[in-house]
Amino acid sequence: MLQLDQVQILQGGFTLQADLQVPPGSRVAVIGPSGAGKSTLLGAVAGFVPVPCGSILWQGQTITTHSPAARPLSILFQDNNLFPHLSALDNVALGIRPALRLTAPERARVHDALARVGLEGLDTRRPAALSGGQQSRVALARLLLQRKPLVLLDEPFSALGPGLKAEMLALVAEICAETGAMLLMVTHDIADARAIADQTILVADGHARGPFATEDLLENPPETLRAYLGTADRIP
Amino acid sequence: MDARTARHLTLASGGVVAVWLCVLNFGALGAVAWRAEGLSALRSADWAAVRFTLVQALWSAGLSVLLAVPIARALARRQFRGRAVLITLMGAPFILPTLVAVLGLLAVFGRSGLVNQGLDSLGLARFNIFGLHGVVLAHVFYNLPLATRILLQGWAAIPSERFRLGAALGFTPRDTFRQLELPMLRDLAPGAFLVIFLICLTSFSVALTMGGGPRASTVELAISQAFRFDFDLGRAALLALVQFGLCAAAGMIAWRVALPSGLSGGLDRPVARFDMQGRALRLWDTALILAGGLFLLVPLAMVAARGLPHIISLPPEIWAASLRSLGVALGATALTLAMTLALSHAIVALGGARGAVLEWLGLAALAASPLVIGTGLYLLIRPLANPRDLALVVTMLVNAGMALPFALRLILPALRDVEMTQGRLADSLGLHGGARLRIVTLPRLRRPMGFAAGLTAALSMGDLGVIMLFAEREGATLPMQLYRLMTAYRQDDAAGAALVLLAASLALFWLCDRWGRGNAAT
């Protein structure tokens, strides 16, 4: 279980408050207007944004002051998820060996992960020689290999077309189901939330609220969400 | 290694470099100041040196920038075969050993140079190169290309849409100059002037070879004279203080103006222009580019042509000195890179005001005088060991310190960029310390590191300065041997040695830069 206990985040005049609990195994969408603080919330959980008040707990243990790498999570950013000078193989291998000195079994695991996301034979390519979708797959292969119990997505697929994005999200859902990981994903697209997130956290007016059951929330959106959705909520 | 240990290590190594820089820039001066106490006062010749230093630096910087404006403008608006090569060559004086440039200039403007031969055959009086005009000529030779490259960057930075708009509004070249080019020059020219002024302020080798005795001596030269001929440590120390004051004052002014470096690329693309069709204008630009190119290339070609036949017959001590210089250059390069990496990482890790202080310390050597530092180190070493035994080591240390600002300006922005784009990813993967350096940072810094290494190696290879305070007959570097040959009027050997020095400097630069570009990860 992930707990944000009376958390208050300050970032240059902007404050975000969160006091919520996410049950184990949930797949949670984080939605809200632009600039409301969705990425800030994820950044706080991941350890990139300092949390001056309150605490963040994982399975009852505080991780508020842990360094990003010491937290039990994997994160995919909006961009720069791969090192451009390293091969697909090395980029994935960093997930288990940051020093890149792999044993033979570890190397086999990396190959398996690449195969699992459909990238057999592309392991020596650098990101520039891969398509946008393939680059996302490399990042997902690393996610799969890391097997962290919490997965954070900060809109890593926003540059992909709708079909490809849906494909990637399905792959994420599959990976999470396989590893039993909790998923927290920022999205602008209600369809994404509907497709793979059973729960939704709403970030607006300086507060993160929820999680609510996604269907209920979208059926009966509160005022802030309605303003954000505009007429979009009437489109199925 | 965990994140905390890595951070401590970063700050510790940055701290070591910072302390060393303080010793180099201020500790040496402190030693000098301590020695200078109550010792012999400055003579009138010393004040003449101060005056001459300022006058020649003003002339050199002013002329360089003034001449660079039309040349940069012509280069910016003309497309011709060899343009890219010419612009690349304009970067060359930066890594050109001073003595080689001086020999080249003497071959053209010297007593029996091309110009005087021409005057002779016309029955006109010869002119004497030595003195103020010789020093200024050499400095302009050196810095005109630098100024041109800086201004060319300004031209390249004017959006082409502006020129298009100007064309739509029917601008004449004069209108274009007033509305588009003049504002850019107002922004850039003061910085270019200051950079060159600073460079000329610490001029040593040029004044040594092109100056005309006591009437044309810089403070740097006076320091070395007081040291070597009079062995008057007190006066040398006092002069060192004066020089530090001059540099600090100029550096203080420069600190308020953003100093352009002229080192960046992206100059190979001329701006599309619509107002350049006039025949007279085309002729004018062509003449300017030709004149600029000849001014640069003829002296160098003369060095090559005169030196080539004499390389085989060079005395063995030249080759020994070459090896020694190579060692000094490689050592200085390794040291500069290590110091720059440590300092850059500490600057990025600290951030904010403390990072800025550290960065300032790294750049402070821009205004430092090698002779002052050398004098200080001499005084510091003397109680402990014979300074003459450590001549090469000291030269290497001072060279590394002098090259640090340039390396820092190349590497720090690149490191900031890596941290900005990939820092979070590396953090989230737990990449710290050595693994991060090896896997993430170094591969992405390879290009600026190669360039910085090339600059350092070439600068150090061709440096004649501190070594003059320390070295004796044996154990000299190649520039020093070359200087001896020049003063002994062994013109043939000097020409051969100059060509060796030129080739070594260019080869070092080329190899390092090539390494940086080879398979560079983008």
Interface residues (C-beta under 8 A of the other chain):
Chain A: A46 G47 F48 S67 P68 A69 A70 S74 I75 F77 N80 N81 L82 F83 P84 H85 L86 D90 L94 G95 P98 A99 L100 A128
Chain B: D2 A3 R4 T421 Q422 R424 L425 D427 S428 L429 G430 L431 H432 G434 A435 R436 I439 V440 P443 R444 A521 T522
